[in-house]
Amino acid sequence: MATDGYEQQKYQVTLKQLPPRPYRRIIEIGCAEGVFTGALAAAYPDAEITGVDVSERALARARARVPENGRVRFVHADFLTHRCEPRHDLVFCSETLYYLGRHERLRRASAQLSDLLTADGVLVAVHPWPEAARLHGYLDAHGTLARISDEVYEIPPRPFAVTVWSPKG
């Protein structure tokens, strides 16, 4: 993922979808080996960034790629059962929801993601298209989030959607 052109392009267009403003607390759910976490650390040098993943092996690689310091840390946890600390102004969930299962598990994930946000926070989900329509629909259905933008990118070898929400209110 660190050198794949498709992944690098996906990271770039994802970051371009963000509302332009400073972000102080960022969490990436399903950070895997930390490639995007590193991009976030570079893009937001003043932010506190937390990467969360269920795979300790992936997190070991993430820690080697992006060393933990006072600003970047990694947490080994199952997102559906672990209560992450709330109050993030930027939450990422990229190519993770389809691993969680169906229906009730996706509803629970939507609630967890929503609960992480500050009142003016931003949630970004990135998933393959057209599967993203179904997965992101669970976030829409949760009722606490308002969709800000939704873009489908027809980039070979796999189209994907980047959808951005903020809390209703």
Stockholm file with secondary structure:
# STOCKHOLM 1.0

chainA/1-169         MATDGYEQQKYQVTLKQLPPRPYRRIIEIGCAEGVFTGALAAAYPDAEITGVDVSERALARARARVPENGRVRFVHADFLTHRCEPRHDLVFCSETLYYLGRHERLRRASAQLSDLLTADGVLVAVHPWPEAARLHGYLDAHGTLARISDEVYEIPPRPFAVTVWSPKG
#=GR chainA/1-169 SS CCSCHHHHHHHHHHHHTSCSSCCSEEEEETCTTSHHHHHHHHHCTTSEEEEEESCHHHHHHHHHHSCCCSSEEEEECCTTTSCCCCCEEEEEEESCGGGSCSHHHHHHHHHHHHHTEEEEEEEEEEEETTHHHHHHHHHHHHSSEEEEEEEEECCTTCCEEEEEEEECC
#=GC SS_cons         CCSCHHHHHHHHHHHHTSCSSCCSEEEEETCTTSHHHHHHHHHCTTSEEEEEESCHHHHHHHHHHSCCCSSEEEEECCTTTSCCCCCEEEEEEESCGGGSCSHHHHHHHHHHHHHTEEEEEEEEEEEETTHHHHHHHHHHHHSSEEEEEEEEECCTTCCEEEEEEEECC
//
